[in-house]
Every structure is written in structure tokens, then in C-alpha cells.
């Protein structure tokens, strides 16, 4: 086939490629080790380090022993560790025997951070009883249609027949960050089709919900507010997110909550797209009772965000842009840091260099000249703000370790699949001898 499609010369070259299972595995291992060698010998870089399976239990001690063994094998010292970001699970944060407690014994100076995406998801769970009742009704409706194969097919055929934008409902999954907002948005968009379906199935107790104006308004509000929460969640995702940048997103959202409360007090719902559209189509205005309910929720949401994200003292922007700050960003009493900051801002050469590199590399380069400032800046830049890179690895794991390959050791495959660093193929090729396929 190759000869026919690409010519005989290409077919001859293809014969020189070793494609046995063992050979492919060895090549993947070689590329993985080369990537690891590059990562370990890099000054500062956000990168995937390693992934290993736990053979028996998944206790904190087991996790710590895996990490400790990897550090020893790779020539890494615990004293080099600056911060650890976790999802807040008890096995990671337990006071007596959690992973972080074991790390603290080896590395007392380590900074502990709780993933800001997980905290945002926890803060967003706050709901008044009336809105929570509406949410439970929506989940019941979705499960009735989506959870029954016949109902699902009937509903899908009906939506396609009437030309709906969507034809299926989405399941609600508690552990997925964006699930609740996506489910609400889909139900709000398909509420007329859902009502007809429920009436045809004689589920009058559920169909009547869509005739209840207060219930529909609550649905639209929930869809709008969770859409905004999902947007915040997406803003916190991604690589190279620093704690300062993530905290800026939280501060901005908290400020928007205050703005929305003030607008709702004036019966202005223009910030909530679907609510605004509903009121315009019905030529009605928001009622005081409904506005009070939404204000109550936004107030509770604001309090929940304050609980999970305690307001911090402002003044960390100098870390990202030390030359663009005006005023006393560092207190006079902090003499050593203040003196270094004055010297730094007066250096016009460094100002040019700062624009040509990343904040982390800039502060590392200035560690010997400005040790107090550099150490303080790196303690805010280097720690991971979220576990996004870890969470995104699940998709890669699922594609590699399938049901048919469930015994596969994916240590090296995961590094090749998730690393930004590319293996040095030219270097690896020089270390191999060509072995023709038989």
C-alpha cells in the first residue's frame, strides 16, 4: 500500500522503522527520561514532573514515599521545595498524618496553598433554600428525560423535528466544576421543549413548574449567575497562573457581586442576560420579592467568597511590575525591603531587562543583588495557584490507559503526553543504531 501511495523509496524507508511493542515502549521511555533531564536542569519553569501509580493503599505515607523516592532518584533535595498546592483532600491536608504534615517535617519552610479553583467551586455552592429547591427540581427533570433511554430518544427526536438549537440535555455531575452551570444553561434554553415533553408524558407535577412565573425566573437567574461563576472558573484555569493573578480574578468577581446587588436594589437586571430578555419579552418589570431573593443569594455568595478567600492586604502588584508602581507599596518600617526597592526602581538598565523576561526569571536573576525583595517576590510567584495542570492530566490518562490497556504503566507515557518540553530527538537518534524490521 505504501509503495502504491507514496512510492517504492518511501516503502524502503518505512521498512527501517522498528515497530514492535517493546521497541516503542523503549523509545517512549528514552524520550521521557530526556524530558525529565531537561526539566530538572532548568532554572524555573512550570512543567509536569512525574506520575507514578500507588501499588497498594493511597494513604499520605504512601504518596510521600513515592515523592521522596523520586526526589532521591532524580538528585533533588527537599530544601529546594518552596510550596505545595493541593485540592484540600484530607489525605493531603490532615494535621497529624497528612501529606503536607510529612512534607513539613522534611521541609519546614514550605508554603501550603489550597487550589483556588477548588475553593471557588466550594464557595459557589451557597444557595438559599428556595433556589436550592428549584435546582433540585431541575435535576429531577433532567434525570427523568436523560436517565431513561426511551424518553431520551423521544425528546431528541422531538427537538430535531421542531428545529431546536439543542437536542439533548446534560447530566449534572457534582464533581465537575462547570457541570451545574452547563446543565442550568441548557435547561433554560430548552424550557419550552421540556415542558411539552413532560406534558406528553403526563408528568404534570414537573410540567407545571414551567408555568410558574417565580420558578421560571429562579431558573433563569440560576442559569445566569452560574454562567458567570463558570466564567470565573475558566479564568482561573490555564497554565502559568500565579497566585497574584488568580487573586485578582477573585477580587474582581467579589467587586462585581457588590455592583450587582446595588443594581438589583434598583430593580435593574441588565447584568443577567436571560432574565433581562425574559422581562423584555413579557413587558414586565422585576418584582421586589424576587429582587430581594437574588440579593440575598448574592450577599450569601459574597460572604462565602470572603470565607474561602479572606481579603488580603493589597500591594503585591509590585512583584509583577516593580517599575510601574507609584507610592509607598512597601512600608518604611520594612527598611531592608524598602531600601532595595528604591535602588531597584532607580536602575534604568533593569527596567529594560524586566520587559524582556518573565517575572520569575527576572527575580531569580536579581537574587544576589536584591535578596530580600527577590525572596519575597518569588514566594508569591513560584507557588502554584491551582491544581489545573494535575486535573488536566486525567484526560490524558483516560486516553492512554484504556480498558484494554488497564495494566499499562503510564509513568513515561504521561510525561511525554503532558510535558511542554520537547524531547531532543536529534540527540536521542545519535545514541541509537538502526535495526531493520524482519
N, C-alpha and C positions, 0 to 999 in steps of 0.2 A: 504493500500500500504506500509506504514511504517513497519507494522508487517511482511509483506511478505519479504521486502527487508532487514530490519535491526533487526527484532525480536520483540517479544512482550515487552520485558523490555524497549527497546528504544521507542516504541509506548506509553508506560505508562509515560515515562519522557516527551514526546512531549505534552501530554495532560496537563501538568502542566504549559506550556508556554502561557502567555496571549498575544493574537494576535489581539485584537480589535484596531480600528484606534486610539481611544482616548488613549489607553494604550501605543501604540507605540509612539505616539506624546509626552506623558508624559516622557517616557524613554529617548527619544532624548533630551528633554528639560533638564532632570536631568544630562545627560552626558555633554551637552553644558555648563551648569552652573558650573559643576565640572572642566571642562577645563578652563573656564574663571577664576575661583578662583585660579587655579594653575598659570595661566599666570600673573595675577595681582600681585601675591606674589612671582614672580621670579625676581631676581636681574636684569639680562639683557638677552634678548632672542628675536630673530626675530620670530614673531608669528602673526597669524591672531587674531585681537582683536574683531571686531564686524561688523555686516552688518545689516542695517535696511532700510526698504522701506520709501520713501518720499510719504506721502499720497496725497499731492496736487501739489504745484509747486516745482521746483528744483532750486530755487534761492540760492545764497550764504547764505542768512539769514536762510533758511530752513535747509541747511546742517549743519551750525554752531549750530543751536538749537538742532539738533539731537545729535551731538557730545557732546555738553555741557550737555545735559540731561543724556547721557550715562556716562560721567565723574562723574556727581553728584551721580548717582545711584550706581556707582562702587567704590566710595570713592577715585577717582583720582583728583589730583589738576592740574590746568593749568600750575603752576610753574614747574611741573615735565616734561613738554613737552620741548624737546630740538630742534627738527627740524620737518618740514613738507615737504614732497615731493609730487608734483602734476604733472599732464600731461600738464600743461600750458594752460588749457582751461580758457576763460575769467571769467567764474563764480568762478573759483578758484583763479585767479591772479589779478582780477580787482583792480585798485588803490583805488577807492573810496569805493566800497562796496563788493569787492571780499572776498572769504572765508579767504584767508591769511591776508587780512586787518583786518577782525574781530578777527582773532586769535591774531594778533599783539597787538590789544587793550587789550586783556586779558593777553598776554604773550609777552612783548616787546623784550625779548632776543631770541625768537625763530629764528632758521635758516631756510631760504626758499631755497629749491632746486627744479630744473626743471628736471624731469625724463630724464636720459641720453639716454635711448632707443628712446624716442620720439624726442629728439634733433638730434640723429643720423639719424633717418628716415627723418627729415626735411632737414638736411644737404645733404642727398643723392639725393634730388630731383633736384639738379643743373644739367642741361643738355644744351649743345649748341643747336641752332635751328635745325641744320642738324640731330643730333642724336635724338632730340625730335620728328622730323618728322618721322624718322624710327620707333620709339617707337609707335607713333600713328598709323602707317601702320600695325604694328604687332597686336595692339589691335583691329583694324578693321578686320583683317584676323581671329583672334581668335573668335571675336563676330559673324562673318559670319558663321563659321563652328559650333562653340559650341552653339550659340544662336538659331539655327534652329534645331528642333528635327530630321527632316529628314536628313539634312546634317550631323548632329552629328552621327546618326546611320550608314549612308553610310561610313563616314570617319572611324568610329570604325571598321566596318566590313572589310574595305579595309586594315587597319593596321594589323588586326588579320590574314588576308589572306596572306599578304606578310611577316608576322613574325616580325613585328616591335617590338622594345623594349617597346614602349608605344602605347596605342590605343586611348587615349583621350587627348584633350587639356585642359588647366587650365584657368579659368576665371581670369581676372585681377580685383583685389579689392583694391581700393586706401587706405582704412583704415587698411588693413592688412600689417604688417611690411614686411613680406617676399614674398608677392604676386608678386611684379614686377619681382624679380629675378627668382622665380619659373616659371613664365609664359615665360620669355625670354629663360630660360634654356630648357624648354620643346619644344618651337618653334624651337630653334636651333637644337635640337636633331632630330626633325621630319620634317625638312625643305623640304626634298625630297618628303615625302609623302604628305605634304601640297601642294606643287607645282603641283603634279599630280592631287590631288583633285580639285584644283582651275581650272586647265585646263579642267578637265572633266565637271565641272560646268560652263565652258565658262566665268569665271571671269578673263579675260585676263589682265585687269588692275592690279589686285593683283598678278596673277601668274607671270607676267613679273618682279616683284620685285626680285624674286629668281634667275633671270637670270642676274641681275645687280650686278656685282662684288663688287662695292663700297657699295651697300645696304647690301649685304650678309656679308661683312667684318664688317660693322657697327653693324649688328645683333649679330655676334659672339663676337665682343668687348663688346657690352652691356650685353650679357649673362655672359661673364667672369667677368666684373667689378662689376655687381650686385650680382654675386655669392660671390665675396669677401666681398661686403657690407653686404650680408646676413650672412656670417660667422662672421663678426664683430658684427652684431646684436645678433646672437646666443651667442657669447662670453659675451655680456653684460647681457644676461638673466640668470635666475637662482637665487636661494636663497643665502643669506649671502654675497651678493656682496657689498663691501664697496665703498665709493666714490673714495678712493685711487686706488683700483684695477680697477674700471671702467675707471678712468682717464688714467691709464697705458695702457689699451687697445686702447684708443683713440690716445694717444701719439705714440704708436707703429704703428697704421694704418697711421697716418699722416707722419711718417718717411718712411713707405713703399711707399706712394704716391710720395715722393721725389725720391726714388730709381727707381720706375717705369718710372718716367719722364726722368731720366738720361739714362735708358736702351732704351727707345723709341727714344731718340735723336740719339742713335747709331743703330736704326732700329732692335732692339732686342725685340721680343715679347714672349720670353720664359716663362714669368710670367703669360701669358694669354693662358691657355691650349688649348681652341678651336681654337683660332687664330693661334697658333703655329702649330696645327695639320692640319689646312686648308692650310697653306703655305707649309708644308711638302708634302702634297698630291698633290698639284698643282705645286710643284717645282718652286715656285716663291718667291720673297722677298718683304717685305713691302715697299710701295712707300712713298716718302717724304710727299706728300699731306695728306695721311691717318695718318701717324705718327704725323704730326702737329695737325691734328684734335683731336686725342686722347690725346696728350699733353695738348692741350687747355682745354679739359674736365677735365683732372686730375688736372690742375692748378686751374680751377674754383672750383673743388671739394675740393681742399686743402684750398682755400680761404673761402669756405662755412663752412668747419670744424673749421677754425680759428674763424669764426664769431659766431658759436654756442658753440664752446668750446675754449674760449680765453686761450692762453698759460699761464700756471700758473708757479710761481716760484718753481723750483724743490727743493727738500729737505724734503719731507714728508715721505720718506721711513722709517725713524727712528720710526715712530708710530707703524709699523708692526714688526720691528726688531731693537729695540734700542741698542742691544748689538753687532750687526754686522756692525755698522756704524763706518767709519774712516774719520777723518777730521772735519772741522767746519760746522756741519749740523745746528747748532744754532749760530747766530751771537753773538759776545762778548758784544755788546751793550744791548742785551736782557739778562741782568745779572741774574735775578731770575731764568729764564728757563735754562740758561747756567749752573748755579751752581748746580741745581737739576739734570741736565743731566750728569754732571761729577760724582756726587755722585752715581747716578743710574748705570752708566757703571762700576763703581768700586766695585759694590756689586756682588760678585760671587754667593751668595745664590740665589739672584733674577734671575740671569741668568739661573739657573737650573729651577726655577719655571716658567719662561716665556715659556720654551719649553713644559711645561706640561698643558698649558691652552690656551684659545683663547686671542687675543689682547684686546678685550673689557673687559673680566673678569680680565685680568692682570692689566689694568689701573684702573679699579674700586677698586681693592684690594690695590692699591698704592695711592689712592686719598688723604688720610690723611698725608702720608709721603712726597709725591711729588705732591702737589695740583696744581701747575702751569702747569707742564708737563701733568698731568693726565687730567686736564680740556681741555687743548689744543688737546691732543690725542683723547679724547672721542668726541670732536666736529667734528673730521674728520672720526671717525669710526662708531659712532652710526647712523648718518643720513642715510636714505635710498638713494641709488644711483639711483634706478629706481622704477617704479610702477609695477614691474613684478608680485609680489605676488597678487596685486589687479587685474591686467589684467588676470592672470591665473584663477582667480575666476569666470570669465564669463563662462568657460567651465563647471565648477561645477554647476553654477546657471542654465544653459540650461538643464542639465541632471536632476536637481531636480524640477525646475518649468517648467513643460511641458505644452503643450496646454490644456491638460485635468486637470492640476492642477494649473491653472494660478492665482487662488485666494489664493494659499497657502502662509502663512507667513513663509519665509525661514530663519528667523533670527538664530534660533538654528541649523537648518539643515546645513547652510553654515559653521557655526563654527565647527561642527563635521566633515564636509567634507573637510575643508581646514586646520585645525589645525594640527601641528606636534605633539603637546602634546596629549597624550592618556588619556582618562577618567579613573579614578580609579574605575574600575568595582567592585573589591572586597569590597571597601568601600561603594559603592552605594548599593550593594546587602545586606549588613548588615542593611541598613536603610529601607528595604522593607520587606513586608510579602507576602508569597506565596498565590496567589489566583488562584485556579484551574479554567480552562475553563469549561463552562457549556456544 
